[in-house]
């Protein structure tokens, strides 16, 4: 059985646990291999290189973008990476070799970035493509660092490991992402070595341009499809559970066990990715099952995501959502009966590259829920000048999802749970597929709503 396994950044930062819980646990020399690990950068490293994923705090990339002292910023980053190396020495990392590798890789990056900046300064080229290339170079440093270290540690533990460097730092081959992955794995005997691949893959199309911060899961997906893996496993620092344990408490956060790709898409739509949706599709089409496992609960089988799973018993599997959204409502007395009124709304959104999470309508109003970010507010300012009346409200959306909830009673129980906790439903959405009940509520009620729905819909069915 050949598996491709993704290890996230938080787990990678505790690589001693990965070594014991993922790589060595219940393994002998006979069944140690036939596994490929695709690794993320250590926790926070990509934030330092680019920008903080949640807060937007700028990293080295911003220094390059604004012609500030990016080389000094890279030196400071290097010191942080050397400090991470020091923490790995006790679990088998050869510190001298590891420090040399990352210092050399950062010096290479400086040379590339310096050359790029000279080209920009010449005024002969369009800047945006150069900036995107710089972003790719910087992103690759984190995964190269963690993958190289992992191989060094494994070899020092007597486990044969091979570093699969998909970053393409030392070549100028014009390969696509798929071509580079194919070339890297085509001649490897997986029965005799553990492959550790960088989550970043260099390609002519630019993996960050296409997928931005979801690139490591895209690499993971493409590798699994390329080698025809029997199973794709994602190791996270938590289970895929009925609700966020940080919100409802560990004792009320139930591992899901089984679900399907449709539910995975619903989660991704509200920013709670079991797997990046663009990474999930190739696996879904290839019929490869995904297993989500908790690095720190290694004996638990985890959650299987497959094409065809439907719960044999009607139940809500997951309560999730976000409090980082806004609802806007377009109201127009002349809307009633007018065919295609919402076309002008969608055209404004398309021009601004804004998609919606939920859409609800009545005779003369259209309400949509979108992510709360500067681009959304810019789009809404444009829309306000073109519609009769626009109302904008900061809200949260909380969703109750399941593969088998198309039955009477679930909506009643969900609405009652919110009502019993004095939470008003501002707006609601559910499609004919009936896999996701979406409740729009006041933002300050979000955490109470998650707890209320988890207790009413998930705990009672456990």
N, C-alpha and C positions, 0 to 999 in steps of 0.2 A: 504494500500500500504506500503510495507516494503522496505526501502532504506538502502543501506550501503554507507557511505560517508567518503571520505578521505580528511583530512585537511593537507596541506603542511606546511613546517617549517616556511616560511615567514608569512603565515596567522596565524599560532599558536602563533608567537611572538607578534601578535596584537590581543590577544584573546578577548579583549573587543569588537572589531569589529566582531569577530566570534560569540560571544554571541548574539549581537544585529542583525547581518545580516544573520546568518546561523541558529542559534538555536532558537531564540525567534521570529524572524520576521514573521509576519502574522500567528502566532501560538496561539492557545488557549489550555486550559487544555485537551480538547477533541482530538486535533490533534498534541499534543506535542511529542508523542512517536512513536513507530514503526520505529525507526531510530537507526542505529548503526554507531558510528563514529570511524574510524581508524585514529590515529593521528601520525604525524611525530614528531621528536624532534624539539625543538625550533630552530630558525635560527642559524646556525653556530655550534650548539652543537656537531653534529656528526663529523664535521670537526675538532673540538677540541679533540674529543675522538680518531679518527682514523687518518685522514689526510685530508687536504683541497681537495675537490673534483676536483677543477679546477687547482689550482696551485701546488698541491702535498705537500704543507707545512705540515711537520709532526706533529702529535698529541701525545696523551698519548701512543697509540699503539707502536709508534716508540721507545719510552723510554723503554717499556717492551722488545721489539724485540732486542734492543742493550744493554740490561742489564744496563740501566741508571736509574736515580732516578724516577721511574714511580710512586711510592707512593707519592712523593712530587708533581709530576705533577697532580695526582688525587686530592690532597689537593687543588692545585691551581684551578683545574676544579671545585671542590666543591664550592669554593668561588664565581666563576662565576655563577654557578647555583643558589646559594643563592641570588645573586644580581638580577637574573631574577625573582626569587620568590618575591623579594621586589617590583618589578614593577607590580606584579599581585595583590598585597594586596588591592589596591584601587578598584579592580573589584570583590572583594569577597573572595580572597584566605586567608585561615587561616594560617598566616605566621608560627606560632609555629609548627603546625602539618606538614606543607609542608616541613619546614626545617628539622624536625626530619626524615621524610620519606627519603629524598634524602641523608642525612648524613648516615643513616642506610644502604641504598642500596650501597653506595660507600664503606662503611666499609666492607660489605659482599664481594664486588668485590675485595677489597684488600686481603682478606683472600684467595679467590679462586686463584688469581694471584700469591700470595706468594707460595701457595702449588704447583701450576704449575711450578713455577721457580725452586723449590726444586727438582721436578721430572726431569726437564730438566738438572739440574746440576748433577744429579746422573749418567747421561750418558747411562741409560738403555732403553731410548725410542727415537723414531724418532721425531725430534724437530718440524717439519712442522705442524703436527696435533695439537700439544700443542699450537703453535702460532695461528693457525686458531681458536682454541677454545677460546683463550684469546681475539681475535678480536671480536668473537661473544659476549662474556661477556661485553666488553666495549661498543659495539654498542647498546646493550639492555638498557643501563643506560639512554640514551637520551629519548627514547620513554616512558620508565617507569616514568620518571620525568614529562613529559608533560601530559601524560594520567592521572596520579594520581592528578596532580594539577587541570586539567579540571573537573574531577569528584568532587573534593572538592569545586570548585567554583560553579558548577551547583547545588549541594546540598545546598549550602549556599544561593542560589537564589530561593530555594523552588522547584527546579526541581529534581525529583527522577532520580539519575544517578548511574550506576554500573561500577566499575573499573574491566575491563577484562584484567588481567595481563597474557599475553601470553609468558612472558619472562622465566617462569619456574625457577625462582631464588631459590625458596624454595622447590623444589622437585627434585627427581632423577629418575622420570619415563622415561623410554626409548620410548617416543612417537615420531612419525613422526610429521611433521608440520601439515598435514591434521588431524591426530588423536588428536593433542592438540587443534586445532580449534574446531573440532567436540565436544570434551569433554567440552570445555569452554562455548559453546553456547547451548548445548542440552536441558537444563532444564530451560531456561530463557523465561519468558513471556514478549515479546517485547512491548506489549501494555501498560505496566505499568512502564517501566523504559527506560531511554536513556543509552545505552551501549557505553562506551568509551574504546576502545581496543588499546593496544600498537601496533605500526606498526612493531615492532620486534616480531617474533615468534620463540621460541626454538624448535628444532627438531633434531632427530638423524642424518639427512642428512646435517644439518647446513645450515641455510637460507642464510648466507653470502657466504658460499662456493659455493652455487648454483647460487646466484643472486647478490652478492656483494651489492653495494649501492642502488640497486633497490628493496631491500627487503620489504620496507613498502608498496609499491604498490602491491607486490606479496601477502602479508598478506591481503590487502584490497580485492584483486581479489578472493583469496581463501575463505575469509569470505562471500563474496557476493554469491559465488557458493554454499557454505555450507548451508546458510540459505534460498536459493532460492529467492534472492532479486528481487523485481520488477524492480529496477533501481539502478545502481551504479553511484555515483556522486563524482566527484573530484573537490574540492574547491582550486583554485589557486589564486595568486595575480594578474592575468591577464586573459583576454579572450584568447581562441584559435582563433587566428586572421589571416587575410590575410598575415601579415608580422609582424615582431617584432616591437612593437611601439617605442622601444628605438632607432631603426634604421630609421624607416620611419615617425615617429611622430604619436601621438595618433589619430589625425584627419584623417590620411590615413591608419590606422590599423583597418580593418573591421572585426568584429566577424563573424566567418564562418557560424554558425547556424546549419548546418547539414553536415555530411560527413560519411565515412565508415571506417571499420577496415583496409582496404587495404591502405588508405591514412595515417592512424595512423602508419602503419608499415613503410611507406616511410619516415615519419617524424623521427621515431626512428632510421632509418638507417643513418641519418645525425646528430644524437645526439640531435634532438629537440623533446623530448619525450612528446607527449600528455599523454601517459601512457607507462610504461615499456613493451616492446613487449612480454616478458615472463609472464607478468601479464595480458596482453590483451587477450592472446589465450584462457585461460579457460573461460573468459566472452564471447568471440566470439563464442566458441563451445556450451556454455550453452544458447546462444541467449539473453544474458543480455545486454541491451543498457547502454552505458556510457554517462553521461552528464558532460561536463566541464563547471564549473561556476566560475565567478569572485567574490571573497569574498567581494570586495569593490564596486561592482555594483550589489547588491542583487536582484533588480527587473528585471534584464535582464535574460531571460530564459536559456542563455548559448548555448552550442553547443552539439548536440546529435551525438554520434558515434554509428552506427548500422551495422548489417551484410549486409543489402540489399540496402542501400541508393545509388541512382544514381541521380545526379542533373537533374531535368527536362529540364534545359537550359544548353547548352554547356558553361562552364566557368572554368577558373582557380580559385581554392579556396584558395590556400596557396602558398606563395613564402617563401622558407626557404633554409637553407644550413649551411655551416661552412667554416671558414678560417683556420682551424686547420688540414689540410690534405696535403698530398704530392702525386704527380703523378710520377710514374716511368714507363719508356718505355724500353722494351727489343726489340732490333733490331738485326736481323740476315738475311743476304742475302739468306741463305739456308732454311729459314723457309717456303717459298712459296711452297705450295703443300704437305708439310710434315704433315702426320696425327699425331695428338696428341702432337704437339710441346710444347703446353702450359702445358702439364702434369708435366714436370720438374719444371716449375714455381710454380704450385699449390702445389707440394710436398714440396718445400722449405717453402712456406707460411704455409702449414699445420703443419710442424715440429715446426714452430715458433709461432703457434697459431695466425696467422694474417689473417683477412678476408678483402675483398675488398668492396668498395662502388660502384665503376663503373669499367667496363671493355670494352675496345674498341679495335678493331683489323683492320689491313689491311694485304696486302700480306706478308709483312716481318717485321711487328712490332706489338707488343701487349702492350697496355697502361692500367695501372690500377691506381685507386685512393684509397689510404689507409689513415688511421689516422696517424698523425705525432706524434710519441712518441718514446722513446728509443728502445722499442722492434722492431718497424718497421725498424729503422736504423740498428740494429743488423742483422735483416733478410736480408736487402738490401746488407750489407757487404758480407754476405754469398753468395747471388745471384750473385754479381758482379764477383766472381771468377768462376762462372759456366755457364755464358752466353757470347755470342759474344760481345755485347755492351749494356751497361746499362746507361740510362739517368735518373736523379732524379731531380725533380723540386718542390719547395714549391708552392702550389696553393691554391685556394679556389674552392668550388663547390656550385653553387646556383641552386635551383630546383624550377620548376613551376609544381604544383600538382593539380589534380582535378579528380573527379569521372566521369566526362564527357568531356574529352578534345580530344577524338579520331576524330577530325574534321579538315579539311583544315584550315590553317590560324594561328593557335596558335603558331606553330614553327616559322613561318615567323615573326609574331609580336614580339615574344620573341627575336629572333636573331636581328631584326631591332632595338628594344629598346636598346640592348647592343651596336650595331654598332653606333647608334645615340649618345651614350655616350662614344664613342671611346674605347670600351671594346672589346678586341679580344677574340673569343672562342677558347681556346687551345685544347679542346677535347669535345665530346658530347656523350650522351647516352640516349636511350629510347627503352623500350621493346615493344613487340607486344601488351601488355596489355594497353599501352598508358595511363598511369595515372601519369607519372612523366617524365618531360623533365629535364635532368641533364646537366648543362653547367659548364665546367671546365674553370676557368679564372685565371688570375694572382691574387695573394693573396691581393695585395694592392687595387684591384678593387672591393673587395667583397661588401662593404657597398653601393657603388654607383650602383652595379649590382642589389642588393636587391631592392633599391629604384626604379631603372629603370623598373624592371620587375613588381613590385607592381603597379606602375603607369600605365604601358602599358597593363597589363593583368588582374589586379584585380579591380583597381579603375574605369576603363572604363566600367566594367561589373556590378558595384554596383548599 
